[in-house]
Amino acid sequence: MLPILVGIGLLSGCTEASPELEIRASAAVVDPEMCAEHGVLEAVCTKCNPRLAAVFQAKGDWCEEHQFPESFCPICRPEREGRPVAADVSVDGSPADGTKIRFKTRETAALTGIETVEVVEESWTGGTDAVVRLDWDATRVALVSARSSGVVVAIHADVGTLVKPGGGLAKVRSADVGGDRSRVTAARRGLEVAEAEVQRKRTLLEAGVTSEREVLAAEQAAASAQAVLGGLEAELGLVGAGSGDSYTVVSPIGGVVTRRHASTGQAVDPSAPLFQVVDASRMWAELDVAEADLARVAIEQEVTVSLDALPDRVFPGTIAYIAPFVDPSTRTATARVELENPDGLLRAHMYGNARILTDAAEAAITVPSEAVQRAGDAHLVFIRVAEDEFVARRVRVLARTGDRVRVAGGVGVGDNVVTTGSFLLKTETLKDSIGAGCCAGE
């Protein structure tokens, strides 16, 4: 793909007609924290970073009354919530690799206060690092459906309800179940009659009034009645407890209800799940292991997991599974670690870092954490190629340790990556962020 040159407002003007980036839906930028004092994003707060005011003024994006950029002034444009508005510029919502940002003048570039550091290669010892995300143990997730077609007449559990094995979730009325229960009642009565007939035939046989053949025929009829009743009871047992034409949908496991698709009065059938119940006492940690690290990773290898949301805790475990394939887009393979969760601190979709313990040291390319920006489904870093020009590079985040991030692809040792000001550059690659202009392929 040819690199794309972006010239927007504060960037070098473009007088020739040139195609704009294809941008489909806008979405608020949510990466940085808000400035609690002024109600705008910290990275573009002109009150906390006065040097940025001249940049926005040079673009004509300025509210003189409130001294904020007009495009997201928290007073004039409260619907923006103090956030520049970004939009997808590619299929995965991230600027294309190689997108360039050039400021109108070097003086304008200096006003932004952008700072850079050099990309270095560090020696990582004591283990191989991988990004980790938590998910439920799939063997402890139950999707509970209606056992027979009918209508929901009562809801016994909602999202967040703790249930025991066999605990009721909903009550359903079903004509089919009512018919089955009637047939069971009839079958029980038939069995009673057949057993009584066997007893009568045996009494007659002892008195010499009947033959043994008739006794055997009565016993066979009783056995058939027993089989019919057993089949009907087994079928009704799958439905669950209840009486008449009603039955209760129950949970097969103990856990917490995480989804409810049933509502009172809803017609249901066995094809669609009504509830999801999860036993979160054990979780799966899914590790994205880089292709180059796979030779040093094995089943039963010890792992320590650190989570962004629980920085003071370390969770030990061992690798239970390694995927037999590498994702072609990320060049990583998934490894799984089972983590006990008795106190419920671990939650699905938490992110963090895992260290797979080894004795080998390895070289890794690292950058400061503030240099990495997320845009859509991709991670970006910005490399300074001239005093007033920068280029966006897509990278894969392989691991995080403290304020350092291990990355692959897009950057090399010696590149100057932007730290302070990287968020500003990201928004400048997205239409309607801090202004919009024209784009031309180089």
N, C-alpha and C positions, 0 to 999 in steps of 0.2 A: 504494500500500500504506500502511495506517495505521501510524504508528510504534508500536513495542512497548515497553512499560515493563517493565524487569526489576528485581525486588526480591529480592535474595538475601542472606540472612544479615546481612551488615554493612549492607545497604541497608534502606530503609524497609519495615517489615513489612507483610504483606498478609493480612488475616484472612478476606476473602471468597474463596469457591472461584472459581478462575479457571483457564482452560485453560493447560496447560504448553505450551511450544514443542515442536513435533514434532522429536524427536531420535532418530536411528536408530542409528548405530554410533559407538562411542567410539574415539578415537585419541589417542595421546600427543602433547602439544604439543612441537614440536621447534624452534620459531623461535629462542629465545635460546640463548646459550651457557650451559653448566653452570658452577656455582661449583666450581672444582677443589678448594677447601679443605673445603667442607661437603657436596658431593655432591647439591646441589639446583640448580634453575634459578636463575641469577644474579638475575633480575628479582624473584623471590619468596623469596629467601634471607633468613630472619629474623635470621640471625646477622650478615650483612653490612648489613642494613637493619633495625635494631632497632625502628624505628617501626612496621614491619608487624606485629610480634608482637601489639600491642594490637588490631589489626584482626582478626586471626584469633581471638584470645581472645574478642573481643566476639561472634563468630559461634559460639563453642563448638567451634571446630576447632583444638584445641591439645593437644599431647602434653607434659605437664608434665615427664615423665622425661627427654626428649631435647631439649626446647625447640625443637620444630619443629611446623608444622601437622600434625595427626593424619592428615589425608587423604592426605598424601604424605611422611610422615616416612620418611627413608631407612633407618631402623633397624626401625621397626615395620611399614612397608609397603615392603619392598625391591622388590616386583614393580612398584611405581610408578617406580622408578629416580629418585626425587627430583623427579618431574615431576607437576604437576597434570594431571588427565585432562580432556580436552575432547571434545566431540562435535559432529557436524554439526547445525546448526540450520536449514538450508535445503538446497535441492537441490544447490547448489554448495559446501556445507560452510561457509558464512559467515553470521554474524548478518545479519538483514534490515536494509536501510538504514533509519535512523531509530530503531534500538533505543536505548532510554535506560537509563542507569545512575544511580540516585539513592542516595546514602549515607544511612544512618539518621539521622545528625546531621552538622552542619557540623564538629564536633570530630573525628568519625571520619574525615571527608574530609581534614581537616588532617593527621591521623596518617599518612596514606599517603604524604605527601611529593610529591604530584602537582605537576608544573610544566607551564606552558603558554608558548607563544610565539605571536605574531601572524602570521597568514598574510600574505605580502607578494607583490607583483608585481615581478619583476626583469627587467631588459633582458638578453637573451641575444644575444650578437653572434658573428659568425664562423661561424655554422652552425646547422643544425636538428638537435636531438637526438632519438634514438629508442632504445628498449630493443632489445637484440640478443640472439639465442640462436643457438648454433652447431648445425649439422647436417652430416651427410655429404653430399658431392656426389652427388646421385642418379644421375648418369651414371657413377659409379664404384662402384656397389654391385651385386654379383652375387648372385642367388638361384639356387643350384645344386641341381638335382633329379636323380633317377635317370633315365637315358635309356631304361630298359626295366624292366618289372616283374621283381622277384626278391627275394632275401634278402641282407641285409648280412652279410658274413662277416668283415670286418676294418675297423677305423677307422684311418686314417692321419693325421688332423689333428683337433685339438680347438680349443676357443675359446682365442684368443690365439696360435695357430700362424701364423707367417709363411709364406706360400706364394707360389711363382712362377707365372706363367701356364703352365697345363698341369700344375701340381703335383697329385699324387694326394691325394684327400680320404678315399675309402673304396673298398673292394672289394665288388662285388656279384656273386652267382651268379644266372644267369637262364637258364631253359630256352629262352626265346625267342631269346636271344643265341646259345646253343649251336646251335639250329636254323639261325639265320642264317649262322653260320660254316660249318656243314656245307653249306648251299646255295651259299655262296661257293666252297668247295672244289670242289663239283661243277660249278659254272659255269666255274671256271678250267679244269678238265679238259675240259669241253665245248668251250671256246674253243680249247684246244690241238688237239683232234681236228678241229675245223672248219678251223683254219688249215693243218693237215697235209693235209686234203682239198683245199684250194685249191691248195697246192703240187703235190699229185699230179695234179690236173686240168690245171694249166698244163704239167706235164711231158708228159702225154698229148697235149695240144693241139699242142705242138711236134713230137711224133712223128707227128701226123696221125691219132691213134687216137680222139680225142674232138672234140666241137664246142665252139665258143666259148660257146654257150648254157649248156652244162654247167659251164663255168668260172665264168660269171656267177652261176649258181645257187649254186655252192659259195662264192663270195665273199659273196653275200647271206646265206647261212647263217652264215658267220663273223662278218659284221657284226651279225647278230641276237644271236649268242652274246656278242659284245663288249658290246652294249647291256645284256643281262641281267646280265652280270658287273658292269658299271659301276653299275647301279642297286643291286645287292645290296651292293657295296662302299661306296657312298655312304650307304646306310642303316646299315650296320655302322659306318661312320666317325663317325656321330653318337653312337654308344654310347661310343666311346673305346677306349683300348688294353686289351689283355688276351688271354687264350687260352682255348680250350675254351669252357666255358659261363660264364666269368667275365669281368668288365670292371671298369675303374677309373673311378670318378667323379672328374673333374678340375676344377680351377678355371679359368674362362676369363680371369681377370685375376690380376695380382699384388696381394697385400694381406694383411690379417690376417683370420683367421676370427673373426667376432663372434657367430655362433650355430651350434649344432649340434643337429639334431633326429634324427640317425641313431644307432642303437645296434646292436651286434652281435646278429644273430638276428632283426632287425626286417624284416618284409615291407614292401617299398617299391614305389611305382609313380611314373610321371612327373608325377602331379597335385600332389604336395606337395614343397616345397623341403626339402632335407636340410641344407644349409649356407648361411650368409650370409657372403660375403667382401667386405671393404671396402678400397678403396684410399684411405687418409686423407691422401695427400700434398697434396690440395687440399680445402678445406672450404667450405661455404656459410654465410655469416652472414645470418640472416633478421632483417630490421629491421621493427619495428612502427611505421610512420610515421603520425602523427596526421592525421586528415582535414584539419584546418586547415593542415597543413604541406605537403600534397601539391602545391600550386601552385608551391612552391619546390624541388621534387625532380624530377630527370630522369635518364634513362639516361646512363651514362658520367660522372656527377657523382662527384667524389672524396669518399672517406669514410675516416675513421680509426676503428678499433674498439679499445676498451679493455675488458678482461675482468676480472670480479671476482676470478678465481683467479690472474690474472697482472697485478697492479697496476702493475708496472714496465715493461710492454711495451705498445707501440702498433702495431697492424697496419693498414697502408694498403691500400686497394683502391678499386674503382669500382663503381658500381651497374650491374648487368647485367640486372636485371629489376624491373619494378614491376607488382604485381598489378592487373588491370583492374577490381577491385571492392573495396569497403570492407566489412570485417566488421561486420555490424549490431549485434553485442553490444559490441564494443570501439571502434567507429568509427575503426579504423586499417586501413591497407593494408600488405601485405607487400612489402618491397623486398629484393632479394637482392644480396649482395656476395660475390665469389669470393676466397678467401684462400688463398695458398700456405702449405703446412704441411710443409716439408721436414724439420724437426727433431721433428715429432710432438707439439709442445706443445699444439696445438689439439685439443680433444676434443668430440665430439657432446654437446649439451645443456648446454654452458657458457653462462653468462649474462653480460651486461655492458652497455655503453653504446656507441652509435655516434654520431659527429658527422658529419653531411652538410655539407660545406663550402660555404657561401654567403657573400655579402657583406652580406646584409640582417640588420638587427637586429630582434628581436621581443620582445614582452612575454610573460612566462611566470609562472604561479602556482607558487610553490615553498614547500616545508616542509622542516624538518630530517629527515634520514633516520630518526632514532629515533622520529619521530612516525608512521611508516607501519608497520602491522602486517599480516602475511599471515594470513588465516584461511580455510582451505579453498582455493578457487580465486579468492578476492577479496582486495583490499587495503583496509584500513580506516584511517581516522584518527578520533580522538575530539575533539569540540569541547566546550569548557566553555560551558554555557548558564546556569549558576548556580554558587554556591560549592560546592554539594553535588550538582550534577547535570551529567551529560555525555551526549552523543548520538553514536552511531557513524555515520559516513558512509563509504560506499563511494567509492573513487576509482580512477582509472586512472593507473598509473605510466607516464609518457611517457619520462622520461629521468632519469639520475643523474649528477651531477657533484660529486665530493668528498663532502661531508656534506649536500648539498642534493639534494632530489628534486623533479622537475617533475611536477605532477599535474594532472588534469582531472576535473571532476565532483565534486559533493559538498561542496566547500569554496569559499570566496570570500575575497577580500582583506578583512582585518580580523577574520576568525574567529580565536578563540583555540584552537589545537590543542594537545593534550597531548603532551609529549615524555617526560620522566621519569614513569613510571607508566602509559604507554600499554599495555604488555603486561599489567599487572594488570587494567586495564579490559577488555582483550580476553578474558581468561580469565573475567571476571565475566559476560560475555555468553554464555558457553557452559556448559551444564548440566554438573554434576559436575566443574567446574574447580576453584574454590576454595569450593565450596558451591553449593547449589541452592535455589531458592525458587519463587515463583509469578510468573506473567506475566499482564498484562492489556492489552488494546488501548486506546489513547487515542482 
